[in-house]
Amino acid sequence: MTRYDEFQTFRAELNEKILARGTLSTKRFFTLDEKVYEPGALARKDKELLGLVASLVLRCDDCVAYHIDLCVTHGCSDDEIFETLDIGLVVGGSIVIPHLRRAVAFLEECRGQA
């Protein structure tokens, strides 16, 4: 099983458990997280790119993977994703480099799934 498959399976299974047992506050947060990325003044893909920068700077590999997957799903080119990764690198500094490596590896897996 690839990292991509493991990520998708783990995320789906645990989100289901969380939403089944979570409080109203948890469910509201999950709903807000979903709603904020809907198209508005910014296109969905632009919002995913913004989420990718924030995730990289915060050094959350799961979040980076999630946003890369959705960037690919919503039509972001590799050029757009790499420019976005550059922003995350400049904002986050050299400590982001290991997460950048994993981001690129995950992007390659996502492209392989598409």
C-alpha positions, 0 to 999 in steps of 0.5 A: 500500500502506498503512502497515498492509499494509507493516508486516504484510508486512515483519514476516512476511517478516523474522520468517521469515528470522530464524527460519530463520537465527537461533540457538537463543537467538533462537528461544527469545526469539521463543517466550518473547515469544509465550508471555508474552502468552497468557492467564493471571492477566491476559487477553490484551487486558490484556497487549497494553495493557501491551505498548503502554505499554512500547512507547510509553515505549521509543519503538519505533514498530514495537512500538507498531504491533504491540501496537495491532494485537493490541489491536484483534484481541483486542477492546480498545476505543478508550477502553481504547487511549486510556487506555493511551496516556495512561499511556504519555504520562505515564510517557514524557513529552513526547518520546513525543508523536510516537510517540503521533501515529503510534500514533493513525494506525496505530490508525485503519488497524487499525480500517479493516482490521477 
